[in-house]
Amino acid sequence: MRHSPGPGRLLPAAKKLRFAAGGCEDPARVGHHGRVPGIYDEPEFYAAACAYRDVPVEVDALLRWSEKHRDTAAGALESVLELAAGPAEHARNLARRGLAATALDLSPAMCAWARDTAARDGVGLTVVQADMRDFSIAGSFGLAITMLNSLCHLFTLDDMIQHLAAVARHVVPGGLYIAELAHPADFFAAERRTSSEWSSQTAGGTVSVRWGGPKDQIDAITQITREHVSVTYRKDGGAVRTVTDVVPNRFWTATELAAAIRLAGGFTIAASYGDFDADSPPDAPEAWRLILVLRRD
């Protein structure tokens, strides 16, 4: 399943609108509220809510880091796997740049959207419906990616370890797994690096989003937040529709992630970044994400 992009804010000067996501609560008690279709069952609304992302710039960074941190034993980068891909914006952009791209997601609706959008745009994309915690697909990949804090829907240490082991089985030796997560400052600092409401223009209209907020408090024990989500899509033709949901997210600390990586085996941390366009470290004042670059042993 594609995970929430979470909140964002407008940074000064030439900076863009930034967004992040948070934790979850007891996995046995979380899920969509069931009164209306969840946001992950509404690919058009989800894609519109994420329209703020500068996907080409982010893909530039992924390729830049891949060139910098891949082991020479991995050979030339030819293939990429996007996990919890949802609409698969990054996989489609990488496919346009000549890579053999595969998108994996748990949601049938998201898989259909990604497949249909790629076909409409004339982009070669393989789409696989599977659980990112435990999957087996043909072939191996020089690069795997997880964007938009998608790891926040892995609620337990067992989930995280199982996921990392599954990814390691599909990445070539010397290849990379790059995962974008929420920045710890959104949970530990007095002032968040991101905000929870934004609006943006899309090709078909205007979308207004509220993703979590101050009332959606993180559980101090489980590190899980139930984030209340509202996406209103005002289309140019005059139609207006709102989709609401309650999205459970888990916040992972950097030390927890490092421990899970060691326990899972297969990867070592090659680098970490706090931004896509400046290669800032996570502890830089301007950092707004925690991006881990893992190299396959």
Phi, psi and omega in degrees: 000138177289139185259160188296142174288333179075195190277171180205169177213162178267117179275161185294165172054234187274004181293158183258178176287127185248150182219155179210174179222167185239197193279218181202183172234199185312119183303334180287347186238019182243161179153174177296149186286342171087352182282326177224165178303138178288162183298331180281351172265004183234074186302323180297318180290319179297315179298320178294320179297331182265011185294344178292339185293136174268082187299315179302320178295319180293322177292323173306316180294317179302317180289324178297314179292324178297317179296324185282323192249350178292144174283144181298336179295339181285345181075189180292145179285118182235339187220150181219144176239120174260121182264149184049050196282336182056233179293350173064040180300317183288319178298319179294321178294320178294324177296321178298336181268008172102003179271149171282111190249138175234136178243129180241132178208153181279331187278123176300323180295317178295319179298316179297318179299312181298317180295314182292320180294318178297318179295318179299322182272359181070032182254131176285118182213128172268129181243130182235128174270116182196165178271126183292349177283333184201103182216159177216114179231159185292146174085177176226165191230144176281338181213132170241145181223149170225118187252172170059034179057036182298336180291351180293346178265008166268106193275336187234163176299321178300317177302313183295315180296317179298318179298311182299321178294320179295318179296317181301326179294341186250001179252135181292151175306131183087350177282179187236153166235118181249122183238127178261124180235170175294152179279137181303333180299335179293345182242334186250336185274157178295328179238125180294152174278346184225166176240177190249002180226141177200162173227148179207157177272143173237176179296338185249000181160215182232137179240136176241130189232137166236116184237097183075198181153183185302330182284342180269085187278144177285139176287124186293338182269309185270346183063032181246139176237137171263102186269124178278125187241137174222125179236117178251123183248113177258104184277155184300332180283355178110346181289138178230130178215144178240134174246131178241159181198165169238112189252118177279134179225143173252136173269128178251129176280162179296322180290324176296318179296317179299319179294318179297321179297318178294318181293321182290325184073164176098331181233151165234153180282117180269328182192167173215146184224161180244004183199164179264330189256355181232356183055033179291149174287161182299335181269007177288148181302328183271356182296137180230357177224163170246107184245117181259134175251110182254135179252133180290127182293000000 
